[in-house]
């Protein structure tokens, strides 16, 4: 509870700072709303030439897009600002200062900052999914909702494990430019269903590079097409990934010799 209270105070400070530039803040939310709309139009253009893509029709693809943007926006709000600031934190010596405090360092470097610019994307993603629910595309049965909830947790945990891996690299290398680009590249793979890829690549996306669990599996859960075994496999993989990356973080901090070497 103490750690959560500290993080909430840090979030409050970040929001107050953002509110000092209200016009810029509102403009960023509006810009992200239009970015969502343009991405939606891109999906719809695909279906002017085909009725389905790898077994996914236009309505199902819109569910996938809604899930993808929901996951992407949550990552951008909670993790992205901390990832961008990690290199500076190491080089400026602020990480050294944080390590002297009686707090959970992993939680602090992971969630000390927050950005609300993607609220527009979250709002439109939720509206899109609600519209698909109203139209009967989403199968709102208790079992499907449960599998969707579990798969969304797995998705966010997998993204967090990649985040942890990147901040470990930032600490080890001290200067690691464009770390965020690695996450952008991963999201680019998740934007479309894994069914469009050849069998070998699809197998990789369900095993040692489990990007299938980030958007495709949660979307199939909402559509009533997900296998319970696949969903729980994704949950086990995500828990293992976070545990492994947390262990790597502790090892990294143990051998860390401060910004000055």
C-alpha positions in Angstrom: 0.0 0.0 0.0 2.9 2.4 0.8 4.4 1.8 -2.7 1.0 2.4 -4.3 0.5 5.7 -2.3 4.0 6.9 -3.5 3.2 6.1 -7.1 -0.2 7.8 -6.9 1.5 11.0 -5.6 4.0 10.9 -8.4 1.1 10.5 -10.9 -0.7 13.4 -9.4 2.5 15.5 -9.8 2.8 14.4 -13.4 -0.8 15.3 -14.2 -0.5 18.7 -12.5 2.6 19.4 -14.6 0.7 18.4 -17.8 -2.3 20.6 -16.8 0.1 23.6 -16.9 -0.1 23.3 -20.7 -3.8 22.6 -21.1 -4.1 23.5 -24.8 -1.2 21.2 -25.7 -2.7 18.4 -23.5 -6.2 18.7 -25.1 -4.6 18.9 -28.6 -2.6 15.7 -28.0 -5.8 13.9 -27.0 -7.6 15.1 -30.1 -4.6 14.2 -32.3 -4.6 10.6 -30.9 -8.3 10.4 -31.5 -7.8 11.2 -35.2 -4.8 8.8 -35.3 -7.3 6.1 -34.1 -9.8 7.0 -36.8 -7.1 7.0 -39.6 -6.0 3.5 -38.4 -9.6 2.4 -38.5 -10.0 3.6 -42.1 -6.9 1.7 -43.0 -8.6 -1.5 -41.8 -11.8 -0.7 -43.7 -9.9 -0.1 -47.0 -8.5 -3.6 -46.9 -12.1 -4.9 -47.2 -12.9 -3.0 -50.3 -10.8 -5.6 -52.2 -11.6 -8.7 -50.1 -14.4 -10.1 -48.0 -12.1 -11.6 -45.4 -8.4 -11.8 -44.6 -7.1 -15.2 -43.3 -10.6 -16.0 -42.0 -11.2 -12.6 -40.4 -14.0 -10.6 -41.8 -14.3 -6.8 -41.5 -16.3 -6.9 -38.2 -13.9 -9.3 -36.6 -10.9 -7.2 -37.7 -12.6 -4.2 -36.1 -12.8 -6.1 -32.8 -9.1 -6.9 -33.2 -8.3 -3.2 -33.8 -10.3 -2.1 -30.8 -8.4 -4.6 -28.6 -5.0 -3.7 -30.1 -5.6 0.1 -29.6 -6.8 -0.5 -26.0 -3.6 -2.4 -25.2 -1.5 0.0 -27.0 -3.0 3.0 -25.2 -2.6 1.5 -21.8 1.0 0.8 -22.5 1.5 4.4 -23.7 -0.2 5.8 -20.6 1.6 3.6 -18.0 4.9 2.5 -19.4 6.1 4.5 -22.3 6.9 7.7 -20.4 9.1 5.7 -18.0 10.9 3.9 -20.8 11.7 7.1 -22.6 13.1 8.7 -19.4 15.2 5.7 -18.3 18.3 6.6 -20.2 18.4 10.1 -18.8 17.7 8.7 -15.3 20.8 6.5 -15.5 23.1 9.1 -17.0 22.0 11.9 -14.6 22.5 9.8 -11.5 18.9 9.9 -10.5 18.8 6.1 -10.5 21.7 6.1 -7.9 19.6 8.4 -5.8 16.5 6.2 -6.1 18.5 3.1 -5.1 19.2 4.7 -1.7 15.5 5.1 -0.9 13.5 2.6 1.1 11.2 1.8 -1.9 10.7 -0.9 -4.4 13.0 0.3 -7.2 11.4 -1.9 -9.9 8.0 -0.4 -9.2 9.3 3.1 -9.1 11.2 3.0 -12.4 8.2 1.2 -14.0 5.4 3.4 -12.9 6.7 6.7 -11.6 5.4 8.7 -14.6 2.1 8.6 -16.4 0.9 10.2 -19.7 -2.8 10.7 -20.4 -2.4 11.8 -24.0 -3.8 8.4 -25.2 -7.1 8.9 -23.4 -8.6 9.7 -26.8 -7.5 6.3 -28.1 -8.8 4.5 -25.1 -12.2 6.2 -25.4 -12.6 5.5 -29.0 -11.4 1.9 -28.6 -14.0 1.3 -25.9 -16.7 2.9 -28.0 -15.8 0.7 -31.0 -15.9 -2.5 -28.9 -19.2 -1.4 -27.4 -20.6 -0.9 -30.9 -19.5 -4.3 -31.9 -21.1 -5.7 -28.8 -24.3 -4.0 -29.6 -24.2 -5.4 -33.2 -23.7 -8.9 -31.8 -20.2 -9.3 -33.2 -18.8 -9.8 -29.7 -20.1 -12.9 -28.0 -20.8 -11.6 -24.5 -21.1 -14.9 -22.7 -19.6 -15.3 -19.2 -17.0 -17.8 -20.3 -15.8 -15.6 -23.1 -15.6 -12.5 -20.8 -13.5 -14.5 -18.4 -11.2 -15.7 -21.1 -10.9 -12.1 -22.4 -10.1 -10.8 -18.9 -7.4 -13.4 -18.5 -5.9 -12.8 -21.9 -5.9 -9.0 -21.4 -3.9 -9.5 -18.2 -1.5 -11.8 -20.1 -1.2 -9.2 -22.8 -0.3 -6.4 -20.4 2.1 -8.6 -18.5 4.0 -9.6 -21.7 4.4 -6.0 -22.6 5.6 -5.2 -19.1 8.2 -8.0 -19.4 9.5 -6.5 -22.6 9.6 -3.1 -20.8 11.6 -4.6 -18.0 14.1 -6.2 -20.4 14.6 -2.8 -22.1 15.2 -0.9 -18.9 17.7 -3.6 -17.8 19.5 -2.9 -21.1 19.4 0.8 -20.4 21.1 0.3 -17.0 23.7 -2.1 -18.4 24.6 0.0 -21.5 24.0 3.4 -19.8 23.3 4.8 -23.3 20.7 3.0 -25.3 19.0 5.3 -27.8 15.6 4.7 -29.3 14.7 1.9 -26.9 11.0 2.7 -27.5 11.4 1.8 -31.2 11.7 -1.9 -30.1 8.3 -1.7 -28.5 6.9 0.1 -31.5 8.2 -2.8 -33.7 6.6 -5.3 -31.5 3.2 -3.5 -31.7 3.5 -3.4 -35.5 3.5 -7.2 -35.4 0.4 -7.3 -33.2 -1.7 -4.9 -35.3 -2.9 -7.8 -37.5 -4.1 -11.3 -36.7 -1.3 -13.9 -36.5 -3.3 -16.1 -38.9 -2.0 -14.0 -41.8 1.5 -15.3 -41.3 3.0 -18.6 -42.5 2.8 -21.7 -40.2 6.4 -21.4 -38.9 6.1 -17.7 -38.1 2.7 -18.3 -36.4 4.3 -21.1 -34.3 7.0 -18.6 -33.2 4.4 -16.1 -32.3 2.8 -18.6 -29.9 6.0 -19.8 -28.4 9.4 -18.0 -28.0 8.1 -14.7 -29.5 4.6 -14.7 -28.0 3.1 -11.6 -29.7 0.0 -13.6 -30.5 -1.1 -13.2 -26.9 -1.0 -9.4 -27.0 -3.9 -8.7 -29.3 -5.0 -11.7 -31.4 -5.9 -14.0 -28.5 -7.9 -11.4 -26.5 -9.8 -10.5 -29.7 -10.6 -14.2 -30.4 -11.8 -14.5 -26.8 -14.3 -11.7 -27.4 -15.4 -13.3 -30.7 -16.0 -16.6 -28.9 -13.3 -18.4 -31.0 -10.6 -18.7 -28.3 -9.5 -22.0 -26.9 -9.3 -22.0 -23.1 -6.1 -23.9 -23.3 -4.5 -21.2 -25.5 -5.6 -18.5 -23.2 -4.3 -20.1 -20.1 -1.1 -21.0 -21.9 -0.7 -17.3 -22.6 -1.2 -16.5 -19.0 1.5 -19.0 -17.9 3.9 -17.6 -20.5 3.3 -14.0 -19.3 3.8 -14.9 -15.7 7.0 -16.7 -16.5 8.2 -13.8 -18.6 7.6 -11.2 -15.9 9.3 -13.5 -13.3 12.3 -14.0 -15.5 12.6 -10.3 -16.3 12.1 -9.3 -12.7 15.0 -11.7 -11.8 17.1 -10.1 -14.5 16.3 -6.6 -13.1 17.5 -7.7 -9.6 20.7 -9.1 -11.1 21.2 -5.9 -13.1 20.9 -3.7 -10.1 23.2 -5.9 -8.1 26.0 -5.4 -10.5 25.2 -1.7 -11.3 28.1 0.5 -10.4 26.5 4.0 -10.6 26.4 6.5 -13.5 30.1 7.3 -13.0 31.1 3.6 -13.3 
